[in-house]
């Protein structure tokens, strides 16, 4: 048995992922399809909270893929919103990959990049499935942090056509920074900074929520009467009233009905989960029952198996391209 252990850094991960957006997209898609066929193990995530830091937490996401590529592992991701005040990223993470047969750890990867990419490619995958080749007319972005940047950057990398983008953040400086970054990538995209999130909602066909809020602040279902597609990536912006009045697509029902997400609050308030129409895997397989007279909300809790799938592809590429630091005899 090879007893070496690999370390793969953020900069080397970016060298791989930036050149292979379609492969990352397909890795995420394949993971969802395997999950729908029950070829994965994806236990509940474990949330470690801190009594003296109410906004902070560390989450453990274990997972395994039982069909090729057979791999298991764990993502350990920390969220510390106050980091932003000190010019640090809110989220930091590592992924440990384990050999499926022996259980031996084989690699440690920086996971901030992978975590963001599996999140945004998951969202893009669902949008593609719903739009079926149509371009994105008016895209609204609420929350101008790293996830929003990666979402827009990956849309551009995948050559998705976006007519216009509207951005809102509680801190206008963040909105302007995001606008500047995207214009630098593609100056042909029309981008406006808005000063009210209601404006963004009412004027957008596709709305991305990527904030750090811990509880809902939007409760008016009438704001969504134009039936947009809503990417509920931050999971807690929308009140139960919004959830119950819309179509709902989730990655895994038991996972998302947890930790006071918007769907979880809806389940608690209305004492049922019938508002969930289908999972992402079912959508990709063509099995969905959507009422197109209602908005469509996609709420991906974020399954560890997506991180593991992308990380394993990155690991193999890093080995092939000599981008990993290999520690021989790590377990000797």
C-alpha positions in Angstrom: 0.0 0.0 0.0 1.2 3.5 -0.8 1.6 5.2 2.6 2.2 8.7 1.3 0.0 11.6 2.2 -0.6 14.7 0.0 -1.1 18.3 0.7 -2.8 20.5 -2.0 -2.8 24.2 -1.5 -5.4 26.9 -2.5 -3.2 28.3 -5.3 -2.7 24.9 -6.9 -6.3 24.0 -6.6 -7.2 27.2 -8.5 -4.8 26.3 -11.3 -6.8 23.1 -11.7 -10.4 24.4 -11.3 -10.0 27.6 -13.4 -8.9 25.5 -16.4 -11.6 22.8 -16.1 -15.0 24.5 -15.3 -17.0 22.0 -17.4 -15.3 19.0 -15.6 -16.2 20.5 -12.2 -19.7 21.1 -13.4 -20.0 17.4 -14.5 -18.4 16.2 -11.2 -21.2 18.0 -9.2 -23.9 16.7 -11.6 -22.6 13.1 -11.3 -22.5 13.3 -7.5 -26.2 14.3 -7.5 -27.1 11.5 -9.9 -25.3 8.9 -7.7 -27.0 10.3 -4.6 -30.4 9.8 -6.3 -29.5 6.2 -7.0 -28.5 5.7 -3.4 -24.9 5.1 -4.3 -23.6 7.6 -1.6 -23.3 7.9 2.1 -24.1 11.4 3.3 -24.7 11.5 7.1 -26.2 14.6 8.8 -23.7 17.5 9.1 -22.4 18.2 12.6 -22.6 21.9 13.7 -20.2 23.0 16.5 -21.3 26.3 18.0 -19.5 28.5 20.5 -21.3 30.1 23.5 -19.1 33.2 23.4 -19.2 33.6 19.6 -22.8 33.3 18.6 -22.2 34.1 14.9 -19.4 31.6 14.5 -19.5 27.8 14.0 -17.6 24.9 12.5 -19.4 22.3 10.5 -18.2 18.7 9.8 -19.6 17.2 6.6 -18.6 13.5 6.2 -19.5 11.6 3.0 -18.7 8.7 0.7 -19.3 7.8 -2.9 -19.7 4.0 -3.3 -19.6 3.9 -7.1 -16.7 4.9 -9.3 -14.9 7.1 -8.3 -15.1 5.3 -4.9 -13.9 7.7 -2.3 -14.7 8.9 1.2 -13.8 11.9 3.3 -14.7 14.9 5.4 -15.0 18.6 5.0 -14.3 20.7 8.1 -15.5 24.2 7.4 -15.4 27.2 9.8 -17.6 30.3 9.5 -16.5 33.4 11.3 -18.3 36.5 10.0 -16.2 38.9 12.1 -13.2 37.8 10.1 -14.2 40.3 7.5 -13.4 43.2 9.9 -9.8 41.9 9.9 -9.5 41.5 6.2 -9.9 37.7 6.4 -12.3 35.5 4.6 -15.5 34.6 6.5 -15.1 30.9 5.7 -12.0 28.7 5.9 -11.9 24.9 5.4 -10.0 21.7 4.7 -11.0 18.5 3.2 -9.5 15.1 4.2 -9.8 12.4 1.6 -9.8 8.7 2.6 -9.0 5.6 0.5 -12.4 3.9 0.2 -11.0 0.4 0.7 -8.6 0.9 3.6 -9.9 4.0 5.2 -6.4 5.5 5.3 -6.4 9.3 4.8 -4.6 10.1 1.5 -4.8 13.9 1.2 -5.6 17.2 2.9 -6.8 19.9 0.5 -7.6 23.6 1.2 -11.4 23.5 0.9 -12.5 27.2 0.7 -12.2 27.2 -3.1 -13.8 23.7 -3.5 -16.6 24.6 -1.1 -17.5 27.7 -3.0 -17.3 26.0 -6.4 -19.5 23.0 -5.5 -22.0 25.5 -4.2 -22.1 27.7 -7.3 -21.9 24.9 -9.8 -24.8 23.2 -8.0 -26.8 26.4 -8.5 -25.8 26.7 -12.1 -26.7 23.1 -12.7 -30.3 23.6 -11.4 -30.7 26.9 -13.4 -29.6 25.1 -16.6 -32.1 22.3 -15.9 -34.9 24.8 -15.4 -34.1 27.3 -18.2 -33.2 24.5 -20.7 -30.8 26.6 -22.8 -32.5 30.0 -22.4 -30.3 32.9 -21.5 -30.5 34.7 -18.1 -32.3 38.0 -18.7 -32.2 39.9 -15.4 -30.1 38.4 -12.6 -30.4 39.8 -9.1 -27.7 39.3 -6.5 -28.4 39.9 -2.8 -25.2 39.6 -0.8 -22.0 40.7 -2.6 -19.5 38.3 -1.0 -17.3 35.6 -2.3 -20.1 33.2 -3.3 -21.8 35.8 -5.4 -18.5 36.6 -7.1 -17.8 32.9 -7.8 -21.3 32.4 -9.1 -20.9 35.2 -11.6 -17.3 34.2 -12.5 -18.4 30.6 -13.1 -21.3 31.7 -15.3 -18.8 33.6 -17.4 -16.3 30.7 -17.5 -19.1 28.4 -18.7 -20.1 31.0 -21.4 -23.6 31.4 -20.0 -25.3 34.5 -21.5 -26.5 37.1 -18.9 -28.1 40.3 -20.1 -27.9 42.3 -16.9 -27.0 42.0 -13.2 -28.4 44.0 -10.3 -26.5 43.9 -7.0 -27.6 44.7 -3.4 -25.6 44.4 -0.2 -26.2 46.0 3.1 -22.7 47.5 2.7 -22.7 49.4 -0.6 -18.9 49.2 -0.7 -19.2 45.4 -1.1 -21.6 45.9 -4.0 -19.3 48.3 -5.8 -16.3 45.9 -5.3 -18.2 43.0 -6.8 -19.3 45.1 -9.7 -15.7 46.2 -10.3 -14.5 42.6 -10.2 -17.1 41.3 -12.7 -16.6 44.2 -15.1 -12.9 43.4 -15.2 -13.7 39.8 -16.2 -16.4 40.8 -18.8 -17.0 44.5 -19.5 -20.0 43.7 -21.7 -22.3 42.7 -18.8 -24.5 45.5 -17.7 -24.3 45.8 -13.9 -26.2 48.1 -11.6 -25.8 48.6 -7.9 -29.1 48.9 -6.1 -29.8 50.5 -2.6 -32.9 48.4 -1.8 -33.2 44.7 -1.9 -36.9 45.0 -2.8 -35.8 46.6 -6.1 -33.6 43.7 -6.9 -36.3 41.2 -6.2 -39.0 42.9 -8.2 -36.9 43.5 -11.2 -35.1 40.1 -11.5 -36.0 36.9 -13.2 -33.3 34.9 -11.4 -32.4 35.9 -7.8 -29.3 34.8 -5.9 -29.4 35.1 -2.1 -25.9 34.8 -0.7 -25.9 36.6 2.6 -24.7 35.8 6.1 -28.1 36.4 7.8 -29.1 34.1 10.6 -32.8 34.7 10.4 -35.4 35.6 7.8 -36.0 39.3 7.0 -38.2 38.9 3.9 -41.8 37.9 4.6 -43.9 39.4 1.8 -44.8 36.7 -0.7 -46.2 39.4 -3.0 -42.6 40.5 -3.8 -42.3 37.3 -5.8 -45.6 37.5 -7.8 -43.6 37.7 -11.1 -42.6 34.1 -10.5 -38.8 34.3 -10.5 -36.3 31.5 -9.9 -34.7 31.9 -6.5 -31.3 30.5 -5.6 -31.6 30.3 -1.8 -27.9 29.7 -1.2 -27.7 31.4 2.2 -30.8 29.5 3.3 -32.2 31.9 5.9 -33.3 35.1 4.1 -36.8 34.0 3.3 -39.6 33.6 5.8 -41.9 30.5 6.0 -44.6 32.5 4.2 -42.4 32.7 1.1 -41.4 29.1 1.2 -45.0 27.8 1.5 -46.2 29.9 -1.4 -43.6 28.6 -3.9 -42.3 25.5 -5.6 -39.3 24.1 -3.6 -36.4 22.1 -4.8 -33.8 20.9 -2.3 -30.6 18.8 -2.5 -31.7 16.4 0.3 -34.9 16.7 2.3 -33.7 15.5 5.6 -30.5 17.7 5.4 -32.3 20.9 4.6 -35.0 20.5 7.2 -32.5 21.3 9.9 -30.6 24.2 11.6 -33.5 26.7 11.2 -33.1 27.1 7.5 -36.1 28.7 5.8 -37.5 25.3 4.7 -37.0 24.1 8.3 -38.9 27.1 9.7 -41.7 26.4 7.2 -41.9 22.8 8.3 -42.0 23.9 12.0 -44.7 26.5 11.3 -47.0 24.5 9.1 -46.3 21.0 10.5 -45.7 19.3 7.2 -43.1 19.1 4.4 -45.5 18.8 1.5 -44.2 22.1 0.1 -41.1 20.4 -1.2 -41.7 19.4 -4.8 -38.5 17.4 -5.6 -34.8 17.0 -5.0 -32.1 18.2 -7.3 -31.3 14.6 -8.3 -35.0 14.0 -9.2 -35.0 17.2 -11.2 -31.9 16.1 -13.2 -33.6 12.7 -13.8 -36.7 14.5 -15.2 -38.9 13.6 -12.2 -40.5 16.8 -10.9 -43.9 18.3 -10.3 -43.6 22.0 -10.5 -46.4 24.6 -10.7 -45.1 27.2 -13.1 -47.6 29.7 -11.8 -45.5 30.0 -8.6 -41.9 31.1 -7.9 -39.3 28.3 -7.8 -37.0 28.3 -4.8 -33.8 26.1 -4.8 -32.5 25.5 -1.3 -29.3 23.4 -1.4 -28.1 22.7 2.2 -24.8 21.6 0.8 -24.0 17.9 0.9 -20.5 16.7 1.8 -20.6 14.3 -1.1 -20.3 17.2 -3.5 -17.1 18.5 -1.8 -15.7 15.0 -1.8 -16.5 14.4 -5.5 -14.8 17.7 -6.6 -11.9 17.2 -4.2 -11.1 13.8 -5.5 -11.0 15.1 -9.1 -8.7 17.9 -7.9 -6.5 15.3 -6.1 -6.1 13.2 -9.2 -5.3 16.2 -11.4 -2.8 17.5 -8.8 -1.0 14.2 -8.8 -0.9 14.1 -12.6 0.4 17.7 -12.9 2.8 17.5 -9.9 0.8 20.1 -8.0 0.6 18.2 -4.8 3.1 18.1 -2.0 3.5 14.4 -1.2 4.8 13.3 2.2 6.3 9.9 1.8 5.9 7.4 4.7 3.4 9.5 6.5 1.9 6.5 8.2 5.2 4.4 8.6 
